[in-house]
Amino acid sequence: MKTRGETVEAYDQMIGEGNAEGNAVVQAVIDGLVDQTRSIERGVSALGLSQIAFEGSDSLDNPDAVFQ
């Protein structure tokens, strides 16, 4: 999707109505992320963990902390 966004069309064009090829590219990325999440959940379960924590992002959690 990144390469397509840089060389063929922007993301908003990919998700545009009637753009079957662009829609398929975005859907493939979404499906891959869902599969990745399920793999992580299986790993957490296999390790017997009840909770996991994710490290935050300075730029998302506190945009003022990021220097320009």
Steps between C-alpha positions, in 0.01 A plus 500: 500500500788734581662443162169539321437822691837633392484390136143443383238680707444653842321313778180700460493395135558135592192496720291689248170358383539289188876447542497121534878464468578771755232369737653151475845635591365673811292195597806275469687725747206496741474120475873470566473716812206293626702180444798654680280596795364146524855364498594732784191393694593132451853573621371679808271207575774242441725684744221498758489877522177665604596855412750662273597865479608696198747780510345829399613737234642838596363658187148361552483509880652846535561684171662790686781265612619455144754752380482628146 
